[in-house]
Amino acid sequence: MIFPWWHLRRLGVLGMNQRNADYILPYNQRRYYPLVDDKRQTKHLALAAGIAVPELYGVIEIIHQIKALNTLLSPYEDFVIKPAHGSGGEGILVITGRYQDRYRKASGIILTEEEIGHHIANILSGMYSLGGLPDTALVEYRVKFNPLFDAVSYLGVPDIRTIVFRGVPTLAMIRLPTRLSDGRANLHQGAIGVGINLVTGHTNSGVWKEQVIEYHPDTGGRIKSLKIPHWDNILELTARCFDLVGLGYIGVDIVLDRDLGPLVLELNARPGLSIQLANKIGLLPRLQRIENFNQIPSSVPDRVALAKELAQVSESLTSGE
C-alpha cells in the first residue's frame, strides 16, 4: 500500500529531498567525501585508528598489472575483488575457492583467470564506480559469516547498516542476502532488510520486496528475534566511525566474521532510507532529537548510551500511539 505524503509525514518518515537538504548538505562537508567514497582510504584510516577491517591483499591500478594476476592471487584460496569507488554492491566478485587452475564463485560458477582479469579491467574502466570515472580494483579477505546466520542467509555475507548522526547511532538493520539478490546484501537487488532493536540487538520482522516477512524465502530460517552477537561493540564501532571521517550523517556497514568478530566493511556519506521500512519506524523524529542537543558527548561509550536512551524514548512514544 502506498501511503499519501501527509501520512508518511505523520509517521516521521524521512524523504530523500529532506535528507539531502537538512542532513547531508549541512553536516557532510564535501572535502571529507573522498574519505568514504574511496574504500582504500577508508581502510587505511580505520587501521590507523585501530578499527578492524577485512585485510587488503593487493591493489590493481592499471591494466598492465593484470598480467601479474596469478602471482597476486596464488597465496589465497578465497578472496573478494571490488571497485574502490563502487556503490550499491556493483562490481563485487566473491571467490570462495579453487578448482584446479580456476576459481569458484559463491554461486558455484567456475571462472578462468582470464575471466577474472576481464572483470578487473571493467572495474578499472569505471563500469561500477561513482560517476563512471576510472577506478582501482581491491583484492581483500573474504569474510566468513558468523554461524548465527547459517539459516537466514543465501550464499553471501549479511551486513549490518547503522545510520550515525553527529556521532550517535540512530537506526540499524541487518541485510540478508537472498537467491534474488545473487548472494549480495543489497536491498535494491533483492536482499532482506531486517530491523534491529538498538537497545537489545534483537532483530524484528523483515521487509523483502516491500512485503513484511518473518522467515527467509530461500532457507526458511526465522529472521525475527535473532540476537546479534557483540552488539555493544558494534554500536561503539559505528560511533567511532564518526570520529574517523568527520562526516555528521553517515551509514556504517559492519560484517560479523566467524573468527575475527565485527569488521567495518565500508562507510557511506549518502546512506539510503530503506532502513525505515526495515524497522517500520520513521527516522526523522530520532534525528530531530539528536539535532536539538547543543552538545553531543565526546566519548564513544557516552554516545552509545545516549543512542540507547533515545531509542527507548522513541519506542515508548511509538507504543503510546
Secondary structure, DSSP 8 states (H G I E B T S, - for coil): ----HHHHHHTT---HHHHIIIIIHHH--GGGTHHHHSHHHHHHHHHHTT-----EEEEE-SGGGGGGHHHHHTT-SSEEEEETTB-TTTT-EEEEEEETTEEEETTS-EE-HHHHHHHHHHHHHTTTBGGG----EEEE----B-GGGTTS-SSS--EEEEEEETTEEEEEEEEE--TTTTT---GGGT-EEEEE-TTT-BEEEEEETTEEESB-TTT--B-TT-B-TTHHHHHHHHHHHHHHH--SEEEEEEEEETTTEEEEEEEESS--STHHHHHTS-SHHHHHHHHT-SS--SSHHHHHHHHHHHHHHHHHHHHH-
